[in-house]
Amino acid sequence: MNAKRGRPRNLDTEKSILAASYDLLLENGFGAVTVEKIAERAGVSKATIYKWWPNKAAVVMDGFLSAAAARLPIPDTGSVFNNVLMHAANLVRFLTSREGKIITELIGEGQFDSGLAEAYRTRYFQPRRLEARQLFERGVERGELKKDLDIELSIDLIYGPIFYRLLVIGGELDDTYVQNLVASAFEGIKTEG
């Protein structure tokens, strides 16, 4: 979100717009959502929406993220293995929920809409990746993970298979899969001991 000019946003109006975009996304899917429909549902003008968001994709992603934020807490148990396991399991539970399946739709739509692809990369995936990075950095600092660990590769090693199963092969994603995935990955990245 990027308020550059004019008066500050009215929080009630912003919440109304985000809720309307999220509700329309759940009801009809991304392709059927329009700025006009969001404005009508929220009881605001299209100009208000365009004043605060550059396009439909940005407002829809912000509406989605505003609804989803509480579902993906960042764990801090004192154990990097448990933190990553919980983070990955929470992600899988969210992605396989009704709301989370929207991400699959948005990724598909993003293949044809570069604005949407940019919105989900910057507003959803980059923040999740940053969260994972923080978990791994804490593990390195505490001596639980190798000092010379390639953190970016380790994130890919654990989270990449989740999205491969979700988007490509449609395989089972459950707590057992996540447990086995994280345990296998940690065999190669944990410190010896």
C-alpha positions, -999 to +999 in steps of 0.1 A: +000+000+000+013+033-009-004+066+002+018+093-014-004+123-016-035+139-001-051+132+032-042+101+052-064+071+046-096+067+066-090+033+084-127+024+083-129+030+045-096+011+040-110-019+060-142-018+040-123-018+007-101-047+018-130-067+032-150-061-001-121-072-023-115-103-001-152-113-001-155-109-039-123-129-043-137-158-023-171-156-039-161-152-076-124-157-080-098-132-091-109-130-128-144-119-119-133-092-094-133-057-107-124-023-091-160-013-099-174-043-080-150-036-050-161+001-050-198-008-051-195-034-023-174-011-001-196+019-008-167+041-021-158+056-055-133+039-079-112+070-075-107+063-038-094+028-046-071+041-074-058+068-051-046+042-027-038+012-049-023+012-085-045-016-098-070-043-090-042-069-083-027-047-056-060-041-037-070-078-040-037-090-027-038-065+002-074-076+010-063-113+009-032-106+030-051-086+055-075-116+060-047-141+060-020-124+082-033-139+115-032-174+101+006-175+096+023-165+129+061-166+131+071-192+158+099-188+183+102-220+203+139-218+210+146-246+184+152-239+148+139-273+138+107-268+156+103-232+144+108-242+107+086-272+112+058-251+127+062-223+100+061-249+072+031-268+087+012-235+093+019-226+056+006-260+044-025-258+065-032-223+052-025-232+015-048-262+017-076-243+034-105-227+014-089-193+017-054-206+009-065-221-023-069-186-036-031-184-037-031-213-063-056-193-083-036-161-081-004-179-091-023-193-122-038-159-131-004-143-126+009-163-156-012-140-177-013-108-156+022-094-148+007-069-123-008-097-103+024-118-104+043-088-091+017-082-064+017-118-051+055-120-052+061-087-034+031-087-010+028-124-002+059-145-011+087-122-003+074-115+033+070-153+038+105-159+026+118-131+049+101-148+078+118-181+069+151-164+065+148-150+100+142-185+114+173-199+097+194-169+107+185-175+144+194-211+140+228-202+126+234-177+154+225-202+181+248-228+165+220-252+155+227-249+118+260-249+099+279-215+101+284-214+063+248-224+056+234-211+023+201-198+038+184-190+004+191-226-008+179-240+024+146-221+021+142-235-014+150-270-001+122-269+024+095-247+009+101-255-028+087-291-025+056-278-008+047-256-038+058-283-063+032-307-047+006-279-044+009-265-080+024-293-101+017-328-090-012-322-067+002-346-041-008-350-005+001-321+017-003-329+054+016-327+087+033-361+081+047-349+047+059-316+063+075-335+092+094-359+068+104-330+045+118-308+073+135-338+090+152-348+057+163-313+049+177-308+084+199-339+080+220-318+056+219-284+072+221-289+110+254-289+129+269-322+138+264-332+173 
